[in-house]
Amino acid sequence: MSKIRMVDVAQHAGVSKSTVSHYLNGRFARMSSETKQRIEDSIEALNYTPNHIARSLNNQNTMTIGVIVRDICGHFTSRMIRGIDDCCKRNKYDVLIYNTDFDPEIEKQSIKKLRQLRVDGIIIATSGSNNAIIQKEIDSGFPVVLMHLEYDDLDASIVLADNKKGAFEATEHLINLGHKRICAYTLDYAGSRRSRRERLQGFTEAMAKHGLPVEPELIQHWSRDNGLETPTDTILNSENPPTAFLSLYLAITETLLGDFRRLDVNIPQDISLVAFDEIPMVEHFKVPVTVVAQNPYAMGLEAARILLDGIVNDDQTVKKVVLPCELIKRKSCAAL
């Protein structure tokens, strides 16, 4: 049996070969839904498999994008990837995923490898250590979209959550319950990481709005290598301890919850807690935690949409999409 060619699909669908080519390359702007369906039905009926390698040589387009993430196993990351993949599937694009395990060198090599594989664009949650390399790619006209983390020294399209407003609303929720000494837990961060600064700014601005001081001991830091800078029991047993904690990152929340179990601290009787990011299986907790929930699936969808728009339409306009957070009130906060 002879190999099915693009021209055979065109004849079967009753369209031109160039129309089939537009379909295979995701260019649907001037194509009716009826035409798209006829081509799709013909491809299935003839069992046609496009030669992506040949097409990429002819069109300089591989119909493939790269995605670089820091922890593919994370609940947040997996939902973002699902959003990216769903968008790409609808537009006939394939996705190559690289996991860095928070290692800047692996991230650097991932960028290099994806470029060697001739992907049409990259979506990346960058560590911030390779920003000069990423900016060079963007300046050359290569499509790149950042997600989740924003940096001062990168002029790139990005999709992220409204970090400042989310942290502000979480802090104000605790204040409205009567809490005046609220301890915010944040990450150690490089000065150029804008998104992390904005969460802490949301906390301090809410405290200032209500005339509450932010004393140095009320801002605690956590690092991936060293954990909390001050042990949880030291904070709780201090002379004037906080009555509520605001955790600005999921990894910190997990650390605090483990410490609470170890120290036999009861939520919300002993301490109220609000956390940034939804916690997997939170509905099964004895005391479900109030959270500032982002929408990672929507973030993935939007990042892929921006990237594909840049690829298909050669649109190099820098776009910033900020998606709202949702304060989900549960049982981890009590009024004073």
N, C-alpha and C positions, 0 to 999 in steps of 0.2 A: 504493500500500500504506500502510495507516494505521500510525502510530508505535506501537511496542511500549511498553506502560506497565508500571508495577510490578504492577498488579493482574493483568495478563496472565501475568506470571511466577508470581504466587501461584497462579492457577488452574491453570497448567500443572504446577506442582510439587505441587499438592494441599495447600497451606498457606495461612495467612492473610496478608494484606498486611502486617500488623505484623511477622510472622516474617521476611518478605523484607526489611523495613526493618531489623530487628535484624541480619540477615546482612550487608547492605550497609554497616552502621555498625560492623561488627566485634564485635558483642555476641554471643558464642558460648557464654557460660557455661552457659546452660540449654538449649542446642540439641544434639541428638544428631548424631553424624557422618552418619547416614543422611539426616536432614533437610538438613544442610548440602550433602551431595552432590546431593540432588534439586534444590535451589535452584540450585546451580552448573551442573548439567546443563541446567536449564530456561533459565538465562541464556544459555548457549552455544547451545542449540537455537533460541531465539527471536532470537538476536543482539541482546540487550537491552543498551543503553548507559545507565547511570544518569546523570541530570542532576545533577552534583556541585554546580553553582552553586545550583540550586533547593533541593537537599537542605541545603546549608550555610545558606541563608536560613531554612529551616524549623527546622533542628536546631541551629543555631549550631555546626556541625561540618563541616569541609571534608575530613576524611579525608586530611589532608596534614600532614606535619611538615617543619620546616626543620632543616638541618644546617649548621653553620658550622665550617669547618676553616681551618687556617693555610696548608697547602700540599697541594693536592689531588693533586699528582704524587708525593708521597712514598710509599715502599713501606709504611710503617707506617700512614699515613692512608688509603691506598687499601684496605687490609685491614679497617680499622675501618669504613669506609663500606660495604664489602661485607657485613659483619655486620649493620649497621643496615638496609641495603636488604633483605637476606634476611628479617629479622624482620618488617619492614613489609609485604613482599609477602605473607607468610603471613597477615597480619592485614588485608589489603585497604587498606593505607595507601600513599600516594604520598610521595616524598621530594624535596624541593627542596634542592640543595646550593649553598652560597655559599663561595667561596674568598677569603681575606683577604690572602694574601701577607705575613703577619705585620704588616699595617698596622692599628693600632688604630682609625683613622678609618673604614676600609673595614669593619671588624668592627662598629663602631657603626651604620653605615648599613645593614649586612646585617640586624642585629636589627630596625631600624626598618622595612625593606622587608618582611621576613618577617611582621611584625605587621600591616602594611598588607594583605598577601595573606591574612591571616586563617588562618595555619597553626594547628594545634591544639596545637603544642608545639615546642620547640627543643632540639636536642642541640648542645652547643658545646664546642670546645677553645679556651678564651678566652685572650687575651693578658694578662689581668689589668688592663688599662687601662680597661675598661668595667664593672668589678665593681659599681659603684653602680647603673648602669642595669640590669644583670642582676638584682641583688638586688631592685630596685623591681618588676620584672616578676614575680619569684617571690612577693614579698609581696602582690602583687595577685591571686594565685591562678593565674597563668599557668604551665603546666608547663614546667620547664626541667631538663635533666640535663647536668651537666658530664662531660667525659671526659678522662682522661689527666693533666690538670694540676689540682692542688688549691691553694686559696688560703685564707689565714686569715680574710679578710674577706668570704667568701661562704658563706652557710648554704644549701647546695643539695645535692640528690642528686648522687652522683658515682660513676663507675666508673673505677678505676685499678689499676695494678699494685702489687705489694708492693715498692716502691722500696728501702726500707731493707734488707729481708732480701736482696733480689737483690744489692745492692752489698756487703753483709756477706759473703755466700757467695763472691762473686767475689774479694774481698780475701783471704778465708781460704784460698781455693784457691791463690793465689800464695804466701801465707805457708807453707802446708803443703809447697810445693815448695822452700822454703828462702829465699825472697826476704824481705829485711828493709827495704830501701829501695824503697818503692813510691810512685810519683808518680801522684796522682789528678788527672785533668783534668775540670773541671766548667765550667758556664756562669756568666757574670755573671748574677745574678738579683736581682729585687726581693725585699725582705724578707718579703713576704706569700706568696711562692710556696713553699708547704709541700713539695710533691712533690720539688722540686729540692734543698731542704735535706735531705730524708730520704735521698737517695742519698749525699750527702757524709757524713751521720751514720752510715750503714751502713759506709762506709770507715773512719771514725775509730774507731768502736766495735770493729771487728774488729782494728784495730791495737792498741787499748788492751787488748783481751782477751789478746793475746799479748805484752803488755809492750813494744810497739814505739813509739817516739816518732813523732809527726807534725810534722815541722819545717815552717816556713812555706813553704820552697821546694818542698816535696813536694805542695803544693796549687796547681795552675795553673788559670788561667781563660781562657776563650775567649768571644769575642763575635761576633755575626753580622756586625757592621760592621768590626771591627778584627782578627779572628782571634785567634791565641794571644798572650797578654801577654808571654810569653818564648819566643823562637825555640827550636825543637826541638833544634837543634845546640848551642845554649848550655846546655841542660839536660844533654845527653849528654856534653858536654865539660867539665862542671863538675868541681871538685876531688873531690867524692864523689858521683858520679852514681848515679841509681836504676838498679836492675837490671830493674825491671818498670814498666809503665805500666798504669793503669786508666782507660779512657775512659768517662765516664758518659753520653755522648750520641753518636748516630750521626754528626752533623756534625763533631764533634771527631775521631772515629775516621777519617773520610774525610780530614781534614786531616793527621793523624798518618801515615796510610799513604802519602799523597802525599809528605810530608817524608822518610819512610824510603826511598822509591824515589830521591828526589833526592839524599839523603845516602849512598846505598849502605849502609844499615843493614839487616842481616839479622835476620829473626825466625825462630826464637827464639834464635839463636846470640848476637846482640848485645843484644837486649832482648826480654823477654817482654811479651805484650800480652793483656789481657782487655777486652772492649768491651761496653757496654750496648746492647742492641737488635740484632736479627738484621741481617746485611748481605746485600743482594740479590746472588744468584749467588755466594755465598761458596764453594760447592762447586767452583767453577772457579779459585779462588785457588791459587797455588803452595803457599802455607802458609795453610790455612783458619784463621780466627780464632776463638778461644774467646769465646763471647758469653753475656751474660745476656739470654735471650729472653723478651720479653713475648708476650702472645697478643692482638694487636689485633683479630682477627676476633671472639674471644669477648667482648672489651670492647665492640665495636660491638653485638653481639647483646644483651648485658646492658643497655647504655644504652638501646637501643630498647625492650626489654621493660619497663624501669622507666618510661620516658616514656609508653608506651601504656597501662600499668596506671594511671598517674596520670590520663590523659585519659579512658579508658573508665570507670574506677571513681571518678573525682574524688578520688583518693587524693593528698593533699598532704604525706604523711609523708616526711621527709627520710631518704633511704637512702644508705648508703655500702657499695659492693661493692669489695673488694680481691681481685684475682686473683693467684695465685702466678706467680712467674717461674721459668724453668728455666735452670740453668747447663749450657750445652752445651760440653763439653770437646773441643777440637780440638788442632791442632799448634802454636799460637802461643805456648805456654808451655813452658819447659824448667826442669828442676830444677837448682839450684845445687850 
